[in-house]
Structure formats: structure tokens, C-alpha cells
Amino acid sequence: MPRALELAASQPWLMLPDALDNLLTISDRMGDPVALATKRGERLEDTRRVTMRGNVAVIPVVGPIFRYANLFTEISGATSTQVLATDIQRALDDPKVKSIVLNIDSPGGVASGINELAEMIYAGRSRKKIVAYIGGIGASAAYWIASAAGEIVIDEASLAGSIGVVVEAVVEDEKKTGRTRYQIVSRNAPNKRPDLGTEEGRAKMGETIDAMADVFVSKVARNLGVSAEKVPAMGDHGGIRVGADAVKHGLANRVGSLESLITELAKPAINSPRIHTMTTVKTTAELRTAIAAGTDPNTIEIAQADAPDTSAIRAEATAAERARIKGINELAAKGFEKEIGAAIDDGTSVEATALVLFKASQDRGISLAGIKSDAQGVSGVTPPAGGKEGERKAAVSAIVAGASRR
């Protein structure tokens, strides 16, 4: 068996059958990868580049996926989890990068290294927005990688799914090749080299594949936020779903194009929703302190002042009103009921009411002496000099004094 084919056939694959057949065909036909590389020229270093679009890092995940970058990956037009991890980490660490797009068009690849890369992406989405875009195909290992992103956007004509694991075994026919291969396994490890030409050998290999598939399903379930029991049906039990159907069954979040996604993510921060932490102040001093500390005035809110305790004020006002009404009532004399009632209703003070009564008594021809005598024997009030003004003041004093003694 040629070395390239041996390399391909010895790996567990997370890849679509047609793509895997094509890969094996290439490796079988070309034989030695090094010999093939001389026909294609020298491999360029760092072929997996990060493309910046504004503040968005676009990282291609294209072709079959291998663990390490080598000549074989170059021959097949493949990529490697090793290179992807390096590029993704660089994008995560670069402050100019605000979000990352994994531009996926891959049928899958070797199982080895996929989980580690997916875990890295899953952890990275807490640091920056990571979106997987499936344009063409995102199957098997490629879908595992996509599921680890914070969101999956798929082109309406693209494919997603193939959630499962496969081992492609190559068994030589001695009659056709003329070669015989012998393998001697220690007695303590009969399952180290299961005979895939027998049902027992294939069953033993199937156990390993099933265990790997369980890991695949459980991680996809966690990444998508669903139960592991739902994943097989979501992916049509290892099948493929197209565009909107993938969205309908939960394999992707929405349908879209790569350019619209990049444009959306590259919008200036001013157009993006901003979440502010509000600063609450209650006094002018607190407001000045907040502004002096550099707080954005748009994030400052003035709290409603605490309502004062008005119980004492209400009690004082009630007592004063009672005293006013009592004082006015004590001024009451026969014939002045109308004036007394109006004074109470209008909130007139005792003194002002006394003045009103004095004027009313004058209008009715009642003398100052008569008002004084009505004050129930109040004495010692001598009208001061000053004519009518003095008489008015004396009358008010007399009326008030008389009211206070009633």
C-alpha cells in the first residue's frame, strides 16, 4: 500500500463519503506526498491567513481538515486544526479585532484535534463575538467546529450536518496484489488489531466509533444549548440539511450571506446598542462629584428626593386651625353670625376677623364702649391717641382680648 494511502486509511474520519473517497483516490494515485509536492512547487508558509474586514477577522475553514499542517494537507487543498488554532488565538488576542467570522466550506476531516479546536472556539466566544458562516458545506468535523461558535449563519443553498463518525478500512486482496501482510499481536491485547475482515473485528471497531460519536453529539448539544437526545434527529441521523431546513431543525440560527454578515458585524460601535451603567445621585454635591470623576452625564440620573416626614407639620397645622376656629367662635356676638361663618370658611385669622367685626359694628352704629363691654368685663384697655386709627387698633385688641377670655 502506498504511504499516502496508508496515512489516509489509518485515520478515523469525520467527513462526507464522497469527499473521503476523493481524498483516498488522490492519495492512492499520487503515491508519495513528497514526490507529488515537487510537481506543485514549494509550499508557502502560513497559508492560512486572517483577513481583516474593518474590525472583523475572517478566518477560512476550507477543504478537508487535518490535525497538523503538512505536505499532505497542501496536496489535498486541506487545512489543519493546528493552523486554525493559531489564527483564531491571534484574532482573540488582537484588540483591533472586535468579532470573528469562521468562513466554513468543508466536508469535515480527521477526528483528531477537532474537539480541542472546538473547545477553544467555545471558550473564545465569551471574549469576542464568534460567528460561523457555512457557505457551501459545513459537515461532520466542520459542523462540530461551527457549532462551537456563538451563532451559525448558513447560505440558503448550503449544507449542514452529517453528525457522526466513520472509519474507512482498506483491506488488501492477496490474490490481486500478490502481497501478504502479517500482524502479530500480544496475547494480552487481542483487540489491538481487530480483523476488519470479520464481523467481530468490525464490531470491536464500531465500539470505538460509537464512543467517539457520543462525544461528538454531546459537545454539539452543549454548543447549541439542546439536549443530546435531540441532536441525532436535528441532524437527520447523520444526514444533511439544506439552508432554511437546517435553520428549521436547529442546526443553524439564521439564513444569510457572508457579505451581509461581515457588514453587520463591522458596523461602527456608535451604531451598536450600548448598555450603560447608570449613576444615581440625590444631592447637588453628589452630582458634582460624579461629573468631576468623569462620569458620562448621559448615564447620570437624579433620584427623587426622599419625602420629608410631614406628620409633625400636619399636627402643628391642625392645632393652629383648631385654635383659629376656636378664637373666631369666641368673637361671636349676636347679629354677627354671617361674618363669623365667612371668616371660618375663608381661613381668616382671629385678628382679621376682629377687624371685620369692628367695621361691621361701626356700620351698625355700635360704639367702642359697647364692643368693650361685650368682651365680658375685660378692663385695662385705654384707647391710645391717634384718632380713628388708634380707636381701630384698640377695638381689635379689645375684641381679641375678649375672645381669648371667653
Buried (B, 14 or more C-beta within 10 A) or exposed (E): BBBBBEBBBEBBBBBBEEBBEBBBEBBBEBEEBEEBBEEEEEEEEEEBEBEBBBBBBBBBBBBBBBBEBBBBBBBBEBBBBBBBBBBBEEBBEBEEBBBBBBBBBBBBBBBBBBBEBBEBBBEBBEEBBBBBBBBBBBBBBBBBBBBBBBBBBBBEEBBBBBBBBBBBEEEEEEEEEEEEEEEEEEEEEEEEEBEBEEEEBBEBBBEBBEEBBEBBBEBBBBBBEEEEEBBBEBBBEBEBBBBBBBBEBBBBBEBBEBEEBBEEBBEEEEEEEEEEEEBEBEEEEBBEEBBEEEBEEEEBEEEEEEEEEEEEEEEEEEEEEEEBBEBBBBBBBEEBEEBBEEBBEEEBEBEBBBBBBBEBBBEEEBEBEEBBEBBEEBEEBEBEEEEEEEBBBBBBBBBBBBBBEE
